[in-house]
Amino acid sequence: MTIKKALFILFVSAMLTGSLFAQYDGYYDNNQGGGQGGYQDPYGQQGGGQGGYQDPYAQPPAQQNYQDPYAQQGGQQQYGYGVQLSSIPQNAQNFIKQHFPNIKVTFIERDWEDIEVYLENGTQIDFFPNGDWKEVKCYGNMPATILPANVMNTIKRTYPNAAIVKIEKQFTIFEIKLNNMMELYVDNNGQLLGQKWDD
């Protein structure tokens, strides 16, 4: 092969290669920036800087349906530890004000089953979710106003020197624990249904 023929072959090869790159660049340019080519990059920028790909599992905060039951609602924490007195049912608030008017509420815990209220004198009051009271523990002076008068009369008549430390209400029956370790069961009419030694 002569030198001229070799140079001619190299020249033709270079021309063909350059032509192919030029066609590729034109094809690529035609599909960017609003070109009408058939190819579209699915990950390219579209619609004013927003990528075409969207995560199907992404959920904007404004559309989230999940609500944390322990989150703050209406400016007050409704459930959990340390809730506000104003957030519990009104009848529960009234019970505290009526029977413990001068005792400060120090802590309230609320969940789906009950509401526990702790007072500064060590008293614990448990309420049902609707605000009705179900149990009172008091190691000081249990207010006599919590129980009906005929129930209190039965307790005083049975154990005149004992003090009440716990009252649990079960429908129309009261379970009363005394500081002498006795438990009495008295109905709403004041009838003593039974008693036992609390072991």
Secondary structure, 3 states (H helix, E strand, C coil): CCHHHHHHHHHHHHHHHHHHHHHHHHHHHHCCCCCCCCCCCCCCEECCCEECCCCCCCCCHHHCCCCCCCCEECCEECCEECCCHHHCCHHHHHHHHHHCCCCCEEEEEECCCCEEEEECCCCEEEECCCCCEEEEECCCCCCHHHCCHHHHHHHHHHCCCCCEEEEEEECCEEEEEECCCEEEEEECCCCEEEEEECC
